[in-house]
Amino acid sequence: MTTLRRPYKCGICTMFGHNRRNCHLTTIYGSDEPIYPHRYAMSHWHWHCKLNEAWIARGGAGHTLPEPKVEDFIKKTPFELACKNDCKITHADECCICMETLGEKNKVTTACGHQFHFGCLSQHTARSNACPMCRSVIAPSSHSEVKRRLILPRAQDINTLSGRVEAHCKSLMEAIVTDVEQRELITDIYTGTFERVANNLCDMLRDVNSR
């Protein structure tokens, strides 16, 4: 008697018809929009349903999976990922930090569901980033806080661009100003203004980088 062979299954999403390497859950998309992974997941799901029906028709046990939803592919914020757990809000009469009665106006609830005095929790988070009750992360660090150094333009680039501005000003002045001296004066004003703006911008960048 031949053994009924089950269709090959992805080790990540458990759908039939593809593997880990081309799973919609591991594919890198060019956008954070959930519609793109959802479309890919739907194509996998439809193919899975066909393979599953064929397997059941041959006498297999079947492996039914729910239809993917767009909501399943909305990326969670760093705070939601760090504080993901199964805790429910635990209503408490006392703050476990100071052991005094909790009031409705001065009460704060963490993402893990525990309640404290706002002031007590603020002082606690200055020393620790973990919930005093269950040790879950309260406020994960953000990568946006990493300082990025601004790159200063080279003097050669500034001079090159200044020369282009001067040439453009001269051609423009020749078309609208007939007096040669007045034309040169206006060109010098425009060129000098550009150089001052470029130098001021470099000074501002140096000031930002020094902080």
N, C-alpha and C positions, 0 to 999 in steps of 0.2 A: 504494500500500500504506500503510495507516494504521499509525502507530507506537504500540506498546503503551505505555500510560501507567502509570507506577508510582504507587501510592498515595502521598499526601503523607506526609512523614516528619518526626518531631520532630528538631530540630537538636541536642538535648541527649542524649536517651536512644535516639534512632534508631528508636523504635517508630512504626508506622503509626497514623494515625487521630487524632493530636492534634499540637499545636505547642508552642513554647517557653513560651508564656504560661500554658498549663494543664497543663504537664508535672508529674508527681509529684515530680520532683527539684527543682523551683523553688517548689512550693506551700508556703506558710507554714501550719504546723499549730499548734494550740493546746496541744500537748503534745510532749515529747521521746520519748514511747513509740514504738518502731519499728513497732508494729502498724498505726498510722494511715497512714503513707506506704506501707506494704506493701499494705494493702487497696486503696489508690488505684492503686498500681502493678499489682496483679493485675487490676484492671478494665481498665486500659490494655493489659495484656499479652494478655488474652483477646480483646479487640477487635482487637489487632494480629494475633493468630493467624488470626482469621476473614478479615481483609483480605488477609493473606499467602496463605492457602489459595486465596482467590478469584483473586488475582493469578497464582499458579502455575497454576491451572486454565485461565487465559486464555493461558498460555504465557510467563509472566514468570519471571525467574530465581529469585525468592524471596529472602526476607530473614529467616532463622530466628534467633530470640533465645532465650536460656535463661530459664526461669521465674524471676521475682524471688524472693529469699529474705529472710526477716525479718532475717537477720544482715547483709544489705547495708545496712540502714537504721539500724543501731545507731550513734549518734553517737560519734565518736572524741573523746578528751580533747584539750585544747590541746597537751599534751606529744606525743601520738601524731601530731597534725596537723603540728606544727612539725618533728618528727623523721622524717617519712615519707620514706623513700628505699628504694633497692634494695640497700643494702649488706648483706652478710652478716658474721657475726662473724669478725673477722680475728685469728687467734691469733698473738700475738707473744711473743717471748722477752724483749724489752726494752721498757721504758717509753720512748716517744719524747720525753717531756718531760725526764727526768733521765738517760736512756740507761743505766739500771741494770737488772739482771735482775728480771723480774716474778715475784712469789711468788703462790701460790694463795690465801693468806689476805689479802693486801693488794692484791688485784686487783679492778678495777671495769671493767665493760663499758658503754659508752654505748649509746643507742638506735640509733645509726648503725653499731654493731658493732665499734668500736675499743676496745682495752684499755689501761689505764694504772694506775699506782699510785693508790690512793684519795687519799692525801695530796697527790700531785702535781696530780691533777685538781681537788681542792678549792681549792688555791692558784690554779690557772689560772682557774677559774670566778669567782674574786673579781675578776679583771681583765677576763676576756672570757667571753662566752656561747657561743662557737663551738668546735666540736671542733678540737683541734690538728692532726688528720689531714685531715679533709675539709671543715671549716668549717660543718658542720651545726649547728643550734641544739641546745644541750645541755639547757638549762632555760628554756623560754619564760616571759616575765613573765605573771603572772596578773592578770586584771581585778579579782579579788576583793581585791587589795591596795590598790585605790584608796580613799582615805579618804572616807567619807560623813559629812557634817555632820548632826548630830541637831538637829531643830527643837524649840525650847523652847515649851511652852504659854504662851499669853498670860495675864497677871494677871487679865484680865476673865473668861477661861474658867475659871480656878481658882476665882474668887469665885462664878461662876454655879453651878459644880458643887458648891461648898461649901454654897451656899444650898439646893440640891436635897437634899443629904445631911442638912442641918439640918431641913428640912421633913419628910423621910422619918422621921428620928429622932423628931421631935415626934409625928407620927401614930402611930408604933409605941409610943412611951412612953405615950400617952394610952390605948392599948388594954391595956397590961399593968401600968402603974404608976398607982396612985390618988393618991399623995401628990404635990402640985403641985411643991413644992420639990425633992423627990428626982427628979422627972421632968425639971425644968429642969437639975439638976446633971448627970444622966446625958447629956442632950442636949448640954450644953456640953463634956463630956468627949469624946464621939464627934466633935463638930465640930472641936474643937481638935486631936484626933489626926489627922483627915483633913488639916487645914491644915499640920501639921508634916510629914506624909508627902509632901504636894505640894511643900512648900518644899525638903525634902531631895532629892526627885527632881530638881527644877530645879537644885539645886547640883551633883548628880552629872552632869547633862547638860552643865552649863557646864564642869565639870572635864574631861569627855571631849572636848568641842569645843576646849579650850585645848591639848590634847596635839598 
